[in-house]
């Protein structure tokens, strides 16, 4: 490969429990071995990364693509910055987060650094869908209602709790379980529903592999809307474990439908890819937009 192909490696130093530094050196070595050049953007946290990306994208230097070392939150903010800049650079993800749901969707999770860099430098990028609302984006899932309140509570818990944070947050948030009135406009048809939660899914999984929408694929130009109707605390506890296998979609309290665009109104908060998205009330139009990236079989 020609050394004229130049990459930017974005490193979230807070990802991977301190392993990001070692991983970035492996990525750099793999690029050099293939005759490529690169620059680093090193940041502490996703907001720092976003500011650095914003500065990069206003430059005019030719860039082959962005290689992101981090998790769902890091890649979410990188893509958001790129979309807002109007640039069209492919993004390759080296997963180093807690959930890695976007990497799972693309078949990148569990791959070695040489495998990933080999694909990014040799294979043509593919085009996938992402979700866009005004100036916000989502790669995998927009969660609203009870789901979003649980995620927000889990994020406030100490990181030392690890993967149990979501389960503990769910149990604590059950005390405040309630429903939300949603208004949808789909293909010109308006409907209202009372729901415990509504998830708008571009990908299958969220929350470290939970299959909220097992039939979702991110290159079909449609997304799935998953509605969990009014439910008691006890029934919700029984339903929750089924999300890990995706069998919850067959439950009579769960409804799913596809859409290419959706207007949604509700007095609730929303999160995208586990990141805070919108404060209530929610009143936005959701549609698909495209992103170039890589998928491995």
C-alpha positions as CSV (number, residue, x, y, z in Angstrom):
1,X,0.0,0.0,0.0
2,X,1.1,3.5,-0.7
3,X,2.2,5.7,2.3
4,X,0.2,8.5,0.8
5,X,-2.9,6.9,2.5
6,X,-3.2,8.8,5.7
7,X,-5.3,7.8,8.7
8,X,-6.3,9.6,11.9
9,X,-6.4,7.4,15.0
10,X,-8.8,8.7,17.7
11,X,-8.0,7.4,21.1
12,X,-10.3,7.7,24.1
13,X,-7.8,7.3,27.0
14,X,-10.5,6.4,29.4
15,X,-11.6,3.4,27.5
16,X,-10.5,-0.2,28.1
17,X,-9.5,0.3,31.8
18,X,-6.1,1.8,30.9
19,X,-5.4,-0.5,27.9
20,X,-6.0,2.2,25.3
21,X,-2.3,3.2,25.3
22,X,-1.1,-0.3,24.5
23,X,-3.8,-0.8,21.8
24,X,-3.0,2.5,20.0
25,X,0.7,1.3,19.6
26,X,-0.6,-2.0,18.1
27,X,-2.8,-0.1,15.7
28,X,0.0,2.3,14.8
29,X,2.4,-0.7,14.2
30,X,-0.2,-2.5,12.0
31,X,-0.6,0.6,9.9
32,X,3.1,1.2,9.5
33,X,3.6,-2.5,8.5
34,X,1.1,-1.8,5.6
35,X,2.9,1.3,4.5
36,X,0.3,3.8,5.8
37,X,0.9,7.1,7.7
38,X,-1.2,8.4,10.6
39,X,-1.8,11.0,13.2
40,X,-3.1,10.5,16.7
41,X,-6.0,12.4,18.4
42,X,-5.7,11.5,22.1
43,X,-8.5,12.6,24.4
44,X,-9.7,11.9,27.9
45,X,-13.4,11.2,27.7
46,X,-15.8,11.5,24.9
47,X,-16.3,15.3,25.1
48,X,-12.6,15.9,24.7
49,X,-12.5,13.6,21.8
50,X,-15.5,15.4,20.2
51,X,-13.7,18.8,20.4
52,X,-10.6,17.4,18.8
53,X,-12.6,15.8,16.0
54,X,-14.4,19.0,15.4
55,X,-11.0,20.8,14.9
56,X,-9.7,18.1,12.6
57,X,-12.7,18.1,10.3
58,X,-12.3,21.8,9.4
59,X,-8.9,21.1,8.0
60,X,-8.3,20.2,4.3
61,X,-5.7,17.5,4.6
62,X,-6.7,14.3,2.8
63,X,-7.6,11.6,5.2
64,X,-8.3,8.0,4.3
65,X,-10.5,7.4,7.3
66,X,-10.9,7.7,11.1
67,X,-9.9,4.7,13.3
68,X,-11.6,5.0,16.7
69,X,-10.2,3.3,19.7
70,X,-13.0,3.3,22.3
71,X,-16.5,2.2,23.0
72,X,-20.0,3.1,21.9
73,X,-19.9,6.5,23.5
74,X,-16.7,7.5,21.8
75,X,-17.8,6.4,18.3
76,X,-21.2,8.0,18.9
77,X,-19.6,11.4,19.4
78,X,-17.1,11.0,16.6
79,X,-19.9,10.2,14.1
80,X,-22.0,13.0,15.5
81,X,-19.2,15.5,14.9
82,X,-18.6,14.2,11.4
83,X,-22.3,14.4,10.5
84,X,-22.5,18.0,11.8
85,X,-19.4,18.9,9.8
86,X,-20.9,17.6,6.5
87,X,-17.8,15.4,6.0
88,X,-18.0,11.9,4.6
89,X,-15.1,9.9,6.0
90,X,-15.3,6.2,6.7
91,X,-15.0,5.2,10.4
92,X,-13.3,2.0,11.5
93,X,-13.9,1.0,15.2
94,X,-11.4,-0.8,17.4
95,X,-13.7,-1.8,20.3
96,X,-12.5,-0.9,23.7
97,X,-15.6,0.0,25.6
98,X,-17.9,-1.6,28.2
99,X,-20.8,-2.5,25.9
100,X,-19.3,-2.5,22.3
101,X,-22.8,-2.9,20.9
102,X,-22.0,-1.1,17.6
103,X,-18.9,-3.4,17.2
104,X,-21.0,-6.5,17.8
105,X,-23.5,-5.4,15.1
106,X,-20.6,-5.0,12.6
107,X,-18.8,-8.2,13.5
108,X,-15.8,-6.3,14.8
109,X,-16.1,-7.4,18.5
110,X,-13.5,-10.1,19.5
111,X,-11.3,-9.5,16.5
112,X,-7.5,-9.0,16.8
113,X,-5.9,-5.7,15.9
114,X,-4.1,-7.2,12.8
115,X,-7.5,-8.6,11.6
116,X,-9.2,-5.2,12.1
117,X,-6.5,-3.1,10.4
118,X,-6.2,-5.7,7.6
119,X,-9.9,-5.2,6.9
120,X,-9.9,-1.4,7.2
121,X,-6.9,-1.0,4.9
122,X,-7.7,-3.7,2.3
123,X,-11.5,-3.8,2.1
124,X,-13.8,-1.2,0.6
125,X,-16.0,0.4,3.3
126,X,-19.7,-0.3,3.3
127,X,-22.6,2.1,3.7
128,X,-24.9,1.6,6.7
129,X,-27.8,3.5,8.2
130,X,-27.7,5.7,11.3
131,X,-30.6,7.5,12.9
132,X,-30.8,11.3,12.8
133,X,-33.0,13.7,14.8
134,X,-32.4,17.4,14.2
135,X,-28.7,17.7,15.3
136,X,-28.6,14.3,17.1
137,X,-27.7,10.9,15.9
138,X,-27.9,7.2,17.0
139,X,-25.9,4.3,15.7
140,X,-27.8,1.5,17.5
141,X,-30.8,2.3,19.6
142,X,-32.8,5.3,20.9
143,X,-34.3,4.4,24.2
144,X,-37.1,6.3,25.8
145,X,-39.4,6.0,28.8
146,X,-38.6,3.6,31.6
147,X,-35.6,2.2,29.6
148,X,-34.0,5.6,29.4
149,X,-34.5,6.4,33.1
150,X,-32.8,3.1,34.0
151,X,-29.9,3.9,31.7
152,X,-29.5,7.4,33.1
153,X,-29.6,6.0,36.7
154,X,-27.0,3.3,35.9
155,X,-24.7,5.9,34.4
156,X,-24.7,7.9,37.7
157,X,-23.6,4.8,39.7
158,X,-19.9,4.1,40.5
159,X,-18.1,2.4,37.6
160,X,-16.6,-0.1,40.1
161,X,-20.0,-1.9,40.1
162,X,-19.3,-2.9,36.6
163,X,-21.8,-4.8,34.5
164,X,-24.3,-5.0,37.4
165,X,-25.0,-1.3,37.2
166,X,-27.9,-1.7,34.7
167,X,-29.5,-4.5,36.7
168,X,-29.2,-2.6,40.0
169,X,-30.6,0.6,38.4
170,X,-33.5,-1.3,37.0
171,X,-34.4,-2.7,40.4
172,X,-34.2,0.7,42.0
173,X,-36.1,2.4,39.2
174,X,-39.0,-0.1,39.5
175,X,-40.3,1.9,42.5
176,X,-41.0,4.7,40.1
177,X,-42.4,2.6,37.3
178,X,-45.0,4.4,35.3
179,X,-46.3,4.7,31.7
180,X,-45.9,7.5,29.2
181,X,-48.3,8.7,26.6
182,X,-46.7,8.6,23.1
183,X,-47.9,10.2,19.9
184,X,-46.5,8.8,16.6
185,X,-46.9,10.0,13.1
186,X,-45.9,7.1,10.7
187,X,-46.5,7.4,6.9
188,X,-48.9,10.2,7.5
189,X,-51.0,8.2,10.0
190,X,-51.2,9.4,13.6
191,X,-51.6,7.1,16.6
192,X,-51.3,7.4,20.3
193,X,-50.2,4.7,22.7
194,X,-49.7,4.3,26.5
195,X,-46.3,2.6,26.9
196,X,-43.8,1.6,29.6
197,X,-41.0,2.2,27.1
198,X,-40.4,2.7,23.4
199,X,-37.1,1.8,21.7
200,X,-36.3,3.0,18.1
201,X,-33.8,0.4,16.9
202,X,-31.3,0.7,14.0
203,X,-29.4,-2.3,15.3
204,X,-30.2,-5.4,17.2
205,X,-28.5,-4.9,20.5
206,X,-27.8,-2.4,23.3
207,X,-26.7,-2.5,26.9
208,X,-23.9,-5.0,26.4
209,X,-25.6,-7.3,23.9
210,X,-29.3,-7.2,25.0
211,X,-31.3,-8.0,21.9
212,X,-33.9,-5.4,22.1
213,X,-34.7,-5.8,18.3
214,X,-33.3,-9.1,17.1
215,X,-34.5,-8.6,13.5
216,X,-32.8,-5.2,13.0
217,X,-30.1,-4.8,10.4
218,X,-28.4,-1.4,9.8
219,X,-28.3,-1.3,6.0
220,X,-32.0,-1.8,5.0
221,X,-33.0,1.9,5.2
222,X,-35.7,1.2,7.8
223,X,-35.7,1.0,11.5
224,X,-37.8,-0.9,14.0
225,X,-40.0,0.6,16.8
226,X,-40.4,-1.6,19.8
227,X,-43.2,-0.8,22.2
228,X,-43.6,-2.3,25.6
229,X,-47.2,-1.6,26.8
230,X,-48.4,-0.9,30.3
231,X,-47.0,-3.5,32.6
232,X,-46.8,-4.2,36.3
233,X,-43.5,-4.4,38.2
234,X,-43.8,-8.2,38.5
235,X,-44.5,-8.7,34.8
236,X,-41.7,-6.4,33.9
237,X,-39.2,-8.4,36.0
238,X,-40.4,-11.6,34.3
239,X,-40.2,-10.0,30.8
240,X,-36.7,-8.4,31.3
241,X,-34.6,-11.6,31.1
242,X,-36.1,-12.4,27.7
243,X,-34.4,-9.3,26.2
244,X,-31.1,-11.2,26.3
245,X,-32.4,-13.8,23.9
246,X,-34.7,-11.5,21.9
247,X,-37.8,-13.6,22.8
248,X,-39.5,-10.7,24.4
249,X,-40.8,-9.6,21.0
250,X,-43.2,-12.5,21.0
251,X,-44.8,-11.4,24.3
252,X,-48.4,-10.1,24.0
253,X,-47.4,-6.9,25.8
254,X,-44.8,-6.1,23.1
255,X,-45.5,-4.6,19.7
256,X,-43.0,-3.9,16.9
257,X,-43.3,-2.2,13.5
258,X,-40.9,-0.8,10.9
259,X,-40.6,2.8,9.7
260,X,-38.5,4.9,7.4
261,X,-39.3,8.1,9.3
262,X,-41.2,8.7,12.5
263,X,-42.5,11.8,14.3
264,X,-42.6,11.1,18.0
265,X,-44.0,13.2,20.9
266,X,-43.8,12.2,24.6
267,X,-43.2,13.7,28.0
268,X,-40.0,11.7,28.7
269,X,-36.3,11.6,28.3
270,X,-34.3,9.8,25.6
271,X,-30.9,8.3,25.2
272,X,-29.0,7.2,22.1
273,X,-26.3,4.4,22.3
274,X,-26.3,4.9,26.1
275,X,-25.6,8.6,25.8
276,X,-28.0,11.4,27.0
277,X,-29.9,12.6,24.0
278,X,-32.9,14.8,24.7
279,X,-34.5,16.2,27.7
280,X,-38.3,16.0,28.0
281,X,-40.6,16.7,26.4
282,X,-39.5,14.6,23.4
283,X,-40.8,16.1,20.1
284,X,-38.7,15.1,17.1
285,X,-38.7,13.5,13.7
286,X,-36.5,10.5,13.3
287,X,-35.1,9.4,9.9
288,X,-32.2,7.4,8.5
289,X,-28.9,8.9,7.3
290,X,-25.9,7.0,5.9
291,X,-22.4,6.3,7.3
292,X,-19.4,4.6,5.7
293,X,-17.7,2.0,7.9
294,X,-16.5,-1.6,7.8
295,X,-18.2,-4.9,8.6
296,X,-16.5,-8.3,9.1
297,X,-18.3,-11.5,8.4
